[in-house]
Amino acid sequence: MSATPIDVRSLATFPSGNYTSPGWVDLQVNGFAGQDFNARDPQPESVSFVARSLAAEGVRRFCPTIITQSPSQMLRALQSLVEGCLQDAEARAMVLGFHLEGPWISPLEGARGAHPVEWIREPQWDEFQRLQEAANGLIRIVTLAPEVPGALKMIEQLTTAGILVSLGHHLATSTQIKAAISAGARLCTHLGNGVPALLPRHPNVIWDQLAEDPLYASAIYDGHHLPESVMQVLPRAKGLDRLILVSDAAAPARCQPGIYDASIGGKVELSPAGRLSLLGTPYLAGAALGLKEGLENAVRCGRVSLANACAMVSTNVWQLLGRPAPDLTTEFHWDAAAQRISFPTHHS
């Protein structure tokens, strides 16, 4: 199909039509379409399946994400990802690197989210080295809590090693957040989530991270993790060029509504609307929608242009990483009336 290139600097309203944007990147994918990178018995083939499923939805690069588990289970999960990449060159090309979300996060209720408290622990450089060896050097992002003992030293060590450090699942004070930035932290993981339902009016971790210009922020715009008002405020406060959309997709993403036994949260329930929650509770257990819905909601609910939404999943990512954007494109159809995205049957 004939497609119009999107200029990410444009603030124009885009009519219905076919467009080409810089290739989309998802920095946080726990699983997708029934495949679980954090499964008790991880399968190398999951990387290929997820890569092709995401490619069909416009994603050109992604970060398989491993969450807090026992040391041995995290090693197995990383080894499985490496094996899957070695088996499939096409999938390997799509993997930007691995994202380690935990285990060095806050153990406090609310802040830890669905991460199992029994496996949350203090950061140790020796453990990271073991994990990185199992990952064949492919861990590129680490999410941790800056207030836990040993975190600042770990941030310095990770930054020196070329690892992007992101602050998440934490309750750090203003001073601790500033110290983490000085140590090298550059990103906030799913800002507005991974925090207790009740926070001090001010200061609190959301305000403080929004106020720090050196910090980029990732956010989940699936329509369940953040209300419309927050989706509107985040790009205004953080800046259109420092906000990055992620899916945070878990294994039930794109599956039928129902109850699933998931590695993230145990028994979880997927609603017809795509909300994934811990069974019998109002608490979220990851996301069950894709990056496509995030872009749609950025336009529909966040009130940014389609060009800005595309930048939040492409050029902003490479700017954060300090790397030139590769020559990758995502081709899609935009329905301006419905504010929906669809894809052709072939891919760029």
C-alpha positions as CSV (number, residue, x, y, z in Angstrom):
1,M,0.0,0.0,0.0
2,S,1.1,3.6,-0.5
3,A,2.0,5.2,2.8
4,T,2.8,8.8,3.9
5,P,5.9,9.2,6.1
6,I,5.1,10.7,9.5
7,D,7.2,13.6,10.5
8,V,7.6,13.2,14.2
9,R,8.1,17.0,14.5
10,S,4.7,17.7,13.1
11,L,1.8,18.8,15.3
12,A,-0.8,18.4,12.5
13,T,-4.0,16.5,12.7
14,F,-3.7,13.4,10.6
15,P,-6.6,12.4,8.3
16,S,-7.4,8.8,7.7
17,G,-4.9,7.1,5.6
18,N,-1.8,4.9,5.4
19,Y,1.3,6.1,7.2
20,T,4.9,5.1,7.8
21,S,6.6,6.0,11.0
22,P,10.0,5.2,12.5
23,G,10.0,1.6,13.7
24,W,8.3,1.1,17.0
25,V,10.2,-0.1,20.1
26,D,8.7,-1.7,23.2
27,L,11.1,-1.7,26.2
28,Q,8.9,-3.9,28.5
29,V,7.4,-7.2,27.3
30,N,6.9,-9.9,29.9
31,G,5.1,-12.2,27.4
32,F,2.5,-12.1,24.7
33,A,-0.2,-14.2,23.1
34,G,0.1,-17.0,25.6
35,Q,3.9,-17.1,25.7
36,D,5.5,-16.3,29.1
37,F,9.1,-15.3,29.4
38,N,8.8,-15.7,33.2
39,A,7.2,-19.2,33.1
40,R,8.2,-21.8,35.6
41,D,9.5,-23.9,32.7
42,P,10.5,-21.2,30.1
43,Q,10.6,-22.3,26.5
44,P,13.2,-20.9,24.1
45,E,10.6,-21.0,21.3
46,S,8.7,-18.3,23.1
47,V,11.1,-15.6,21.8
48,S,10.3,-16.5,18.1
49,F,6.6,-16.6,18.7
50,V,6.4,-13.3,20.5
51,A,8.8,-11.6,18.1
52,R,6.6,-12.5,15.1
53,S,3.4,-11.7,17.0
54,L,4.7,-8.2,17.8
55,A,6.1,-7.7,14.3
56,A,2.6,-8.2,13.0
57,E,1.5,-5.3,15.3
58,G,4.2,-2.9,14.1
59,V,6.9,-3.5,16.7
60,R,10.4,-3.6,15.3
61,R,12.5,-3.9,18.4
62,F,11.5,-5.1,22.0
63,C,13.0,-6.0,25.3
64,P,11.9,-9.4,26.8
65,T,11.4,-8.6,30.5
66,I,12.3,-10.8,33.4
67,I,10.7,-10.0,36.8
68,T,11.5,-10.8,40.4
69,Q,11.8,-14.6,41.0
70,S,14.2,-16.9,42.8
71,P,17.9,-16.6,41.7
72,S,17.8,-20.0,40.0
73,Q,14.5,-19.3,38.2
74,M,15.8,-15.9,36.9
75,L,18.9,-17.6,35.6
76,R,16.8,-20.2,33.8
77,A,14.6,-17.5,32.3
78,L,17.5,-15.6,30.9
79,Q,19.2,-18.7,29.6
80,S,16.0,-19.6,27.8
81,L,15.9,-16.2,26.1
82,V,19.5,-16.6,25.0
83,E,18.8,-20.0,23.6
84,G,15.7,-18.7,21.7
85,C,17.7,-15.9,20.2
86,L,20.5,-18.3,19.1
87,Q,17.9,-20.5,17.4
88,D,16.2,-17.8,15.4
89,A,18.2,-15.0,13.7
90,E,15.1,-13.0,12.8
91,A,13.9,-13.0,16.4
92,R,17.4,-12.1,17.7
93,A,17.4,-9.1,15.4
94,M,14.2,-7.9,17.0
95,V,15.5,-8.2,20.6
96,L,17.0,-4.9,21.6
97,G,18.2,-6.5,24.9
98,F,16.8,-7.9,28.0
99,H,15.0,-5.8,30.7
100,L,15.6,-7.0,34.3
101,E,12.6,-5.6,36.4
102,G,13.6,-6.6,39.9
103,P,14.6,-8.3,42.1
104,W,16.1,-5.2,43.7
105,I,12.9,-3.3,44.4
106,S,10.9,-2.2,47.4
107,P,9.3,-5.1,49.4
108,L,6.6,-2.8,50.6
109,E,3.0,-3.5,49.7
110,G,1.8,-1.4,46.8
111,A,5.3,-0.5,45.7
112,R,6.2,-4.0,44.8
113,G,3.1,-4.5,42.8
114,A,2.6,-8.2,41.7
115,H,6.3,-9.1,42.4
116,P,6.6,-11.9,44.9
117,V,7.8,-10.5,48.2
118,E,9.7,-13.6,49.2
119,W,12.2,-13.1,46.3
120,I,12.7,-9.4,46.6
121,R,16.3,-8.8,47.8
122,E,19.0,-6.2,48.2
123,P,21.3,-5.6,45.2
124,Q,24.5,-7.5,45.0
125,W,27.0,-6.9,42.1
126,D,27.9,-10.6,42.2
127,E,24.3,-11.6,41.5
128,F,24.1,-9.2,38.6
129,Q,27.2,-10.7,37.1
130,R,25.8,-14.1,37.3
131,L,22.6,-13.0,35.7
132,Q,24.4,-11.1,33.0
133,E,26.6,-14.2,32.3
134,A,23.4,-16.3,31.9
135,A,22.0,-13.6,29.6
136,N,25.2,-13.7,27.4
137,G,25.7,-10.0,28.1
138,L,22.2,-9.0,26.8
139,I,20.8,-7.4,29.9
140,R,20.4,-3.7,28.8
141,I,18.0,-2.3,31.3
142,V,17.6,-2.8,35.0
143,T,14.7,-1.5,37.1
144,L,15.4,-1.1,40.8
145,A,14.4,0.9,43.9
146,P,17.0,3.6,44.7
147,E,16.2,3.6,48.5
148,V,17.1,-0.1,49.2
149,P,20.5,-0.7,50.8
150,G,23.2,-0.9,48.2
151,A,21.2,0.5,45.4
152,L,23.2,3.7,44.8
153,K,26.4,1.7,44.5
154,M,24.7,-0.7,42.1
155,I,23.4,2.2,40.0
156,E,27.0,3.4,39.6
157,Q,28.3,0.0,38.7
158,L,25.5,-0.7,36.2
159,T,26.0,2.7,34.6
160,T,29.7,2.2,34.3
161,A,29.0,-1.2,32.6
162,G,26.7,0.5,30.0
163,I,23.4,-0.6,31.5
164,L,20.4,1.7,31.5
165,V,19.1,2.1,35.0
166,S,15.5,2.8,35.6
167,L,13.7,3.6,38.8
168,G,10.6,1.6,39.5
169,H,8.6,-0.2,42.2
170,H,10.0,2.2,44.8
171,L,9.1,4.7,47.5
172,A,12.3,6.8,47.4
173,T,12.4,10.3,48.9
174,S,13.2,13.4,46.9
175,T,16.8,13.2,48.2
176,Q,17.1,9.6,47.2
177,I,15.8,10.2,43.7
178,K,18.3,13.0,43.2
179,A,21.1,10.7,44.5
180,A,20.0,8.0,42.1
181,I,20.2,10.5,39.1
182,S,23.6,11.6,40.2
183,A,24.7,7.9,40.3
184,G,23.5,7.5,36.7
185,A,19.7,6.6,36.7
186,R,18.1,7.8,33.5
187,L,14.5,6.4,33.3
188,C,11.4,5.8,35.4
189,T,9.6,2.5,34.9
190,H,5.9,2.7,34.2
191,L,5.5,6.1,36.0
192,G,2.3,6.3,38.0
193,N,2.2,2.5,38.6
194,G,4.1,0.3,41.0
195,V,3.2,2.7,43.8
196,P,0.7,2.3,46.7
197,A,-2.9,3.5,46.1
198,L,-2.4,6.1,48.9
199,L,0.6,8.5,48.7
200,P,1.5,11.7,50.6
201,R,-0.1,14.7,48.9
202,H,3.4,16.1,48.3
203,P,6.2,15.4,48.0
204,N,5.8,11.9,46.6
205,V,7.5,9.7,44.1
206,I,5.3,10.7,41.1
207,W,5.8,14.4,41.6
208,D,9.5,14.1,42.2
209,Q,10.2,12.0,39.1
210,L,8.1,14.2,36.9
211,A,10.1,17.2,38.2
212,E,13.5,15.7,37.4
213,D,14.4,16.7,33.8
214,P,17.3,14.2,33.5
215,L,14.8,11.3,33.9
216,Y,12.9,10.0,31.0
217,A,9.6,8.2,31.9
218,S,8.0,5.1,30.5
219,A,4.2,4.8,30.9
220,I,1.5,2.2,30.2
221,Y,-1.3,3.8,28.1
222,D,-3.5,0.7,28.0
223,G,-6.5,2.5,29.4
224,H,-6.3,0.5,32.7
225,H,-3.1,1.5,34.3
226,L,-3.6,5.3,34.1
227,P,-6.8,7.4,33.9
228,E,-7.3,9.9,31.1
229,S,-6.2,12.9,33.3
230,V,-2.9,11.3,34.0
231,M,-2.4,10.4,30.3
232,Q,-2.9,14.1,29.5
233,V,-0.6,15.4,32.3
234,L,2.4,13.1,31.8
235,P,3.4,14.5,28.4
236,R,2.8,18.0,29.5
237,A,4.9,17.7,32.7
238,K,7.6,15.3,31.5
239,G,7.8,16.7,28.0
240,L,6.8,15.1,24.7
241,D,10.4,14.2,24.0
242,R,11.1,12.4,27.4
243,L,8.0,10.2,27.5
244,I,8.2,6.6,26.2
245,L,5.1,4.3,25.9
246,V,5.5,0.6,26.8
247,S,3.0,-2.2,26.7
248,D,4.2,-4.1,29.9
249,A,2.4,-7.0,28.2
250,A,2.1,-10.2,30.1
251,A,1.4,-13.7,28.7
252,P,-2.4,-13.3,28.5
253,A,-2.1,-10.4,26.1
254,R,-4.3,-11.0,23.0
255,C,-5.8,-14.1,24.7
256,Q,-9.5,-14.8,25.3
257,P,-11.1,-13.3,28.5
258,G,-10.9,-15.7,31.4
259,I,-8.8,-16.9,34.4
260,Y,-5.2,-17.8,33.9
261,D,-2.4,-19.2,36.0
262,A,0.3,-16.6,35.4
263,S,3.9,-16.3,36.6
264,I,3.2,-12.7,37.4
265,G,0.6,-12.7,40.2
266,G,-0.5,-16.3,40.2
267,K,-4.2,-16.6,39.4
268,V,-5.1,-13.7,37.2
269,E,-8.3,-12.6,35.5
270,L,-8.5,-11.1,32.0
271,S,-11.7,-9.1,31.5
272,P,-13.4,-8.6,28.1
273,A,-12.1,-5.0,28.2
274,G,-8.5,-6.2,28.4
275,R,-7.9,-5.5,32.1
276,L,-5.6,-8.0,33.7
277,S,-5.9,-8.2,37.5
278,L,-5.1,-10.5,40.4
279,L,-8.1,-12.8,40.7
280,G,-10.7,-11.5,43.1
281,T,-8.9,-8.1,43.6
282,P,-8.8,-4.7,41.9
283,Y,-5.0,-4.9,41.6
284,L,-3.4,-5.0,38.2
285,A,-1.1,-7.9,37.2
286,G,0.6,-6.5,34.1
287,A,-1.1,-5.6,30.9
288,A,-3.0,-7.6,28.3
289,L,-3.0,-5.1,25.4
290,G,-0.2,-4.1,23.0
291,L,1.7,-1.0,22.0
292,K,-0.9,-0.2,19.4
293,E,-3.5,0.5,22.0
294,G,-1.0,2.7,23.8
295,L,-0.6,4.9,20.7
296,E,-4.3,5.1,20.1
297,N,-4.9,6.1,23.7
298,A,-2.1,8.7,23.6
299,V,-4.1,10.4,20.8
300,R,-7.6,9.7,22.1
301,C,-7.1,10.2,25.8
302,G,-3.7,11.9,26.1
303,R,-4.5,14.5,23.5
304,V,-1.2,14.3,21.7
305,S,-0.8,14.2,17.9
306,L,-0.3,10.9,16.1
307,A,3.2,12.1,15.2
308,N,4.0,12.7,18.9
309,A,2.6,9.3,19.8
310,C,4.8,7.6,17.2
311,A,7.8,9.5,18.6
312,M,7.0,8.1,22.0
313,V,7.6,4.5,20.7
314,S,10.5,5.3,18.4
315,T,12.7,8.4,18.3
316,N,12.4,9.1,22.0
317,V,13.7,5.6,22.8
318,W,16.8,6.0,20.7
319,Q,17.3,9.5,22.1
320,L,17.2,8.0,25.6
321,L,19.7,5.2,24.6
322,G,22.0,7.7,23.0
323,R,22.1,5.7,19.8
324,P,21.2,6.6,16.2
325,A,17.9,5.2,15.2
326,P,18.3,2.2,12.9
327,D,16.7,2.3,9.5
328,L,13.4,0.7,10.5
329,T,9.9,1.6,9.7
330,T,6.4,0.7,10.9
331,E,3.6,0.9,8.3
332,F,0.0,1.3,9.5
333,H,-3.5,2.6,8.6
334,W,-4.9,5.3,10.7
335,D,-8.7,5.6,11.1
336,A,-9.1,9.2,12.2
337,A,-12.8,8.9,13.0
338,A,-12.4,5.9,15.3
339,Q,-8.8,6.9,16.2
340,R,-7.7,3.3,15.6
341,I,-4.6,1.7,14.0
342,S,-4.6,-1.3,11.8
343,F,-1.8,-3.0,9.9
344,P,-1.2,-4.3,6.4
345,T,-0.6,-7.9,5.7
346,H,3.1,-7.3,4.8
347,H,5.7,-5.5,7.0
348,S,8.5,-3.1,6.3
